[in-house]
Amino acid sequence: MIKNPPQSPLHSAIQKAATGPGYSKDLAREEAYAAFAAILDGEADLTQAAVLLIALRMKRESDDENAAALQALLDRIELSSLDVPLLIDIADPYDGHGRGLPMTPFLPAVLAACGIPAIIHGLESIGPKYGITAHQVLMAAGVNVFESVSKVVEKIQNPSIGWGYVDQKIYSPALHHLLPLRNKMIKRNLFTTIEKLCSPLRGALKTHLHTGYVHRNYPDVYNQLARQAGFSSATIVRGVEGGVIPSLQKEAVCHYYENLSAPLKTVSLPPTDIGIEQTVRAVLFEHETDNLPQKTLATGWTALNGERGPAYDSLVYGAAIALWGSQHSETIEAGAERAREALDSGQAMAAFKAAQET
């Protein structure tokens, strides 16, 4: 009699989660962790890994499944503490922006010029959007996007720079190795949600997460995961294309918590309250497909040089929310005023150029 081989954690997870409409079941945290650990450690059949990720997406991932995936990933990343009291972690979508020129790559330099060290992280390109990423823009600017984590730490701790970029290829090779699989899957999967919360750097006393969302169920998801990842506070804004900078035309819905024991709160932040009145929601482009990272860089430089327009206002808005949410500024109006000072004085441009030169 032929015996069935013992089931792997991934096999068992598929059996439970991919049963079909009305029958698929959520995985217990321990089951999900074992499956994700096998995937990240390269011990899983990639076809089976894709089946599980799609099955979870079809039934919608549970809180325990999200938490297990995040923990499996964090357990495979070496976290580094910086010698700065507060660090702002800017977590923009890793698949980038496809309908506009993102100003997020310039936001860390603005925050650094405001006196708060900042980190941004990502990768070169990934689906489903394959949009403009911070990696592409900073590479176009001459920033070394493949620096070691220790080198990025040095940059952030250097008062004349105060910010840095760290690439997933460097800080999480286990997840980065899954890029070909994720691109073949076409649709979003659980890792698209989780990876934004896995930066390897933490402030000595406090790390503030500044991230964005589109779909209304995600603030609760990010609230849970941000606390699990150890972020001391967080701002979760409804941003353009899920990014950290809201629309310039309407009030921003911002969910936030002030410390790990505080509840998640919601506030509306109209751009007009900080002197922003625009006829466009972001820095848009039409019928252009060539050299978009270079065009983003050129547009960002005009804002860093203090030239008024949607790019400038985007940086003011994003910085103001991050400064207020991290409790560095008492009000969003004070945060906006400080951001404008950093841009108009040339301090933000100096911080950006300092990262190029090292």
KAPERA-V487166 format. One record per residue. PSI is psi as a letter, one per 30 degrees, with the letter a starting at -180 (NA if undefined). OMEGA is omega as a letter, one per 40 degrees, with the letter a starting at -180 (none if undefined). Layout:
BEGIN
PSI:OMEGA
PSI:OMEGA
END
This chain:
BEGIN
k:a
k:i
k:i
k:i
l:i
k:a
k:i
l:i
e:a
e:i
e:a
e:a
e:i
e:i
e:a
e:a
f:a
h:a
e:i
l:a
k:i
f:a
f:i
k:a
l:i
k:i
k:i
l:a
e:a
e:i
e:a
e:a
e:a
e:a
e:a
e:i
e:i
e:i
e:a
e:a
g:i
g:a
g:a
k:i
k:a
e:i
e:i
e:i
e:i
e:i
e:a
e:a
e:i
e:i
e:i
e:i
e:a
e:a
f:a
k:a
k:i
l:i
e:a
e:i
e:i
e:a
e:a
e:i
e:i
e:a
e:i
e:i
e:i
e:i
f:a
g:i
k:i
j:i
k:i
k:i
k:a
l:i
h:i
k:a
e:a
k:i
k:i
k:a
j:a
j:a
i:i
l:i
k:a
f:i
g:i
a:a
k:a
f:a
g:a
l:i
j:a
k:i
f:a
e:i
f:a
f:a
e:i
e:i
e:i
e:i
e:i
e:i
f:i
f:i
g:a
j:i
k:a
l:i
k:i
k:a
l:a
a:i
l:a
e:a
k:i
l:i
l:e
f:a
e:a
h:a
a:i
k:a
l:i
e:i
e:a
e:a
e:a
e:i
e:i
f:a
f:a
g:i
k:i
j:a
f:a
g:i
l:i
l:i
e:a
e:i
e:i
e:i
e:i
e:a
e:a
e:a
f:i
j:a
f:a
f:i
d:i
g:i
l:i
l:i
k:i
k:a
k:i
e:i
e:a
e:a
f:a
i:i
f:i
e:i
e:a
e:i
f:a
g:a
e:a
e:i
e:a
e:i
e:i
f:a
f:i
e:a
l:i
l:i
a:a
e:a
f:i
e:i
e:a
e:a
f:a
f:a
g:a
g:i
k:a
g:a
k:i
k:i
l:a
e:a
e:a
k:i
k:a
k:i
k:i
j:a
l:a
l:a
l:i
e:a
k:a
f:i
f:a
f:i
e:i
e:i
e:a
e:i
e:i
e:a
e:i
e:i
e:i
e:a
f:i
g:i
k:a
e:i
l:a
k:i
k:a
j:a
k:i
j:a
l:i
k:a
g:i
g:a
a:a
f:i
k:a
l:i
k:i
f:a
f:a
l:a
k:a
k:i
j:a
k:i
k:a
l:i
k:a
f:i
l:a
f:i
f:a
k:i
l:i
k:i
l:i
k:i
l:i
k:a
i:a
k:i
f:a
f:i
f:i
g:i
g:i
j:i
j:a
l:i
f:i
l:a
f:a
a:i
j:a
l:i
l:a
k:i
h:i
k:i
f:a
k:i
h:a
e:i
e:i
e:i
e:i
e:i
e:a
e:i
e:i
e:i
e:i
e:i
e:i
f:i
g:i
g:a
k:a
k:i
a:a
e:i
e:i
e:a
e:i
e:i
e:i
e:a
e:a
e:a
e:a
e:a
e:a
e:i
e:i
e:a
e:i
g:i
g:i
e:i
k:a
e:i
l:i
f:i
e:i
e:i
e:i
e:i
e:i
e:i
e:i
e:i
e:a
e:i
e:a
f:a
f:a
f:a
e:a
e:i
e:i
e:i
e:i
e:a
e:i
e:i
f:i
e:a
f:a
NA:none
END
